[in-house]
Amino acid sequence: MREKTRILRFSVFDRLFHLFIMVTFLIQAVTGMGRLLYATTWGKWVVGLFGSYETATAIHNTVGILMMIAFAVHIVYVLFKVEWRTPGKRLFHPDSLVPRFQDVVHLGQKIRWFLGLGPPPQFDRWTYWEKFDYWAVFWGLPLLGVTGLVLMYPVGASRYMPGWSLNVMLLLHRAEALLAMLYIFIIHFSIGHLRRGMFPMNECMFAGSVELEKELKEKPAWIARLQEDGRLEEVMVPGPPTWYRVMYFVFGYAVLTVGIYLLIVIINYRNYIEWH
């Protein structure tokens, strides 16, 4: 069977950063939920997997610091990609993840298409939901990082802020963490991997490339722009080898399984979480 034509979508750095966020987020979710539900049988079991409550806490704190370092590296990486002589042109370019008015137009067109009142939107490189995905994580990480640092060093933090603010930090940290898990395990998983055209998995963040045929249907404006710029052939790449596909399918669905399991735990212990 002839191999389908593929085009590059994500660089190696993008893919490694996404992989890092996946793994660290899952570690934080498991250790965080285990500590939150430590008074329950399930919580004691999860914390026991890491050796003890203290070890789970140390892992949670260490991984949290690594995530903040990675976030800082990501900021530097993004700033280096900006053309500072014409920053506005670069920031609002179709290749940028900065929201534009066109995204609002596309949302309206998508709603009309869903209701059978018009044609589907002609997406460019990024859809409005992909931009929402990115910025949801972007703004969530600093909030979790700042509140997490305060909770890691409560004595030092209390020298600069009133004691009651530590309770506020705990509430914000917990609320944002639960919101992030619910969003990732429900919305991100569903839109990214379970919708039509992507099931059983959206491989682009693992493979780094996408099938040209699929992108012609979902993002025709992007393909048209690549053709107009004469760059379409430049971004054509070979597909991933079979062994690598098998590896990231197994890994991806293992992550999905753990995420769904944690989602069930959150629902099962929702009353306990509300009162603690």
N, C-alpha and C positions, 0 to 999 in steps of 0.2 A: 504493500500500500504506500502510495506517495506521501511523503511527509508534508504536512501543511505549513504554509509560509507563516513565519512568526516575526514580530518586531519587538525591539527592546523597549521596555517600559520603565523598569527600575534599575538603578545602578547597583553595584555590589555593596556600596556603603548604605544605600537605602534599605537593601534587603537584610544586611547584618544588623542595622539599627532596629528594624522591625522585629527580627528574631530575638534580639536582646530584650526589647520591650515585652514581647510575648512571654519569654521565660521568666523574667523578673516580676512581671505583673502576676503571673500564676503563682510564683513563690510567695509574693506578698499577700495574695488572696487566701492561699491555704494557711499560712502562718497567722495572718490577721484574723481569719475566721476561727481558727483553733484557739487563739488567745481570747477572742471575744466570747466564745462559747465554752470557756474552760470549765465552768461550773457544771456543764452537761457531760454525759457519758461520751458523746461524740467529740466534744472539744478536748477532753482528756486523751482520747484515742489519737486524735490528730497531733496534738502536742507531743504525745509519746513517740510518734514517728520520728521526731527530731531529737529525741533523747530526754528533754525536759522542757518545762515552761521557760526557764532562763535561756536555754539554747535556742528555742524558737524565737524568743524576743531578740536575741543577739543576731540571728539570721535575718529577721525582719528589719532590724535597724541597719545592718550592714548593706543589705540589698537596697534598702531605701536610699542610702548615701550613694551607692553606685548608680542608681537611677537618676539622681540629681546631677551627678557628674556627666552622665550620658546626655542629659537634657542640655547642660551647658555646652557640651561638644556639638550637639545638634544646632544650637543657636549660632555658634561660631561658623559652622558649616553653611548654614542658610545665609548669614551675613556675607560670607565670602562669595556667594553666588549672585549677590545683588550687584547690578551695574550702577555704581554710585554716581556716575556722570549723568545718568538719566534714571534715577531710582523709581520714579512714578511709572515709567514705561515698563520696567521690569516687574515691578510689584503687581501691576494689573494686566500683565501679559497672560494669554491663554494657558501658558505653561506654569503659571503661578497658582499657588493654593489660596491666595488672598481672595475673599469673596468679592464678586462684582455684581452690578445690577443685572447682568445677563443671567446670573444664577436665579434671580427672582423670576425673570421671564421664563426660564426653563421650567421652574417649578409650576408656574401657571399653565404652561403648555403640557406638562406631564399630567396635571389634574384633568385638563380638557381631554387629552388623549385617553385617559383612564375611563372617562365618562362617555367616550365615543363621540366627542364634539370637535375633534381636530386631529391633525397629524402629530406624531411624537416629536419631542424636541431633538434638535441636531446638536448633540453634545460634542464638546471639544475634548481636550486631554483629561480634564477633571469634571466630574458631575457635581451637582450641588450637595449630594449626600456624602460623596468622598471628601469634600472640603469640610463638611460638618464633622465627619469622623476625625479628621486631622485636628481641627481646632478644639474639639471636645477633649481630646487627649492633651493637647498643648496647654490649655488653661487648667486642666485638672491636675497635672503633675506639679506645678508650682504650689498649688494650694495644699496638696498632700505633703509636699516637701517641707514647706514652712511650718505647717502644723505638726508634722512628724518630728522636726528638729526641736520644737518647743517641748513636745512630750518626751523626747529622748533626754533632754537636759532641763527638767522642770525647776531644779534649784537655781541654776544659772539664769533661766528665763524669768524666774520670779523676782530677780533683782531689778528688772527693767519693766515689769508689768504686774498689775495686781493679781492676787491669787485666784480670784474668780475667773480671770481670763483663761486660766489653764483648763477650766471646765468647758469654756467656749471652744478652745482649740481642740479638745477631745471630741466634742460634739461635731465640729466641722470636719475633722479628720475621718471620723466614723461615717458621717453622712456622705461625704464625697467618695469614700472607699466603696460603700454599698452601692451608691449611684453608679460608680464606674463599673462595678461588677455586673449590675443589672443591665447596663447599657451594652457592655461588651458581649455578655453571654446571651443576650436576647436580640438586640437590634443589629449589632455589628456582625455577629455570626449569621443571622438570617439574611441580611442584605448582602453581605460579602460572599456567602457560600451557598445559601439554600434557595436563592431566587432562580427563576427560569433563566437558562443560559449559563449559569455558573455552577449548578449542582453537577457532580457531587463535591466539587471544591473549586474555588477561584485560585488558580495556581500561580498567578502573575507575581505575587510577592515572594514566592519560593523560587520559581523558575526565572523570574526577572523579565520574562517576555510573554507576549500574548499572541493568540492566533489572529492574523490579519483579517480573516473572514468574519470573525466575531466582532472585531473593532469596527469594521465597515458598517455593521448593523447598529452597534451601540454608540459608537463615537465617530460618526461619519465626518464631522467638521474637523476633527483632529487628523484623520487620514487625508482629507482634502488639503489641509494646510501643509502636511508633510509633502504631498505631491507637488503643490504649488511652489514650495521652497526647494524642490529637488532633493529632499533628504530622505525620501521613503526607502530607497535602496540602501542608503547608509545605515539605517536602523534595523535592517533585516538581519536576523541571527538564527542559528540552528536551534532546534528544540532541545530540551534537557534529555540526558540519557535515561534509559528505562530504570536503571538501579536508583538513580537520584529521585525520579518520580515516585517510585515505591517508598523510598525513605521518607520523603516529605508528606506523602499521603498518610503513612502510619503515624508520623509525628503530629501532623495537623489534626487527625481525628482523635489522637490521644489527648491533645489539648482541648479539643471540643468536648470530649467525654468528661474530662475533669471539670470543665466550665459548667456543663449542664448539671453535673453532680452537685457542684457548689450552689448552683441556682436552686436546686431542689432542697438543699440544706437551708438556704436563706428562707425559702417559703415555709419549710417545716418548722423552723425556729423563729418565725417572724414575731410571734407574741413575746418571746424571751428578748429578742433584740430591741423591740419597742420599749420594753421596761428597763433595759440596761444600757 
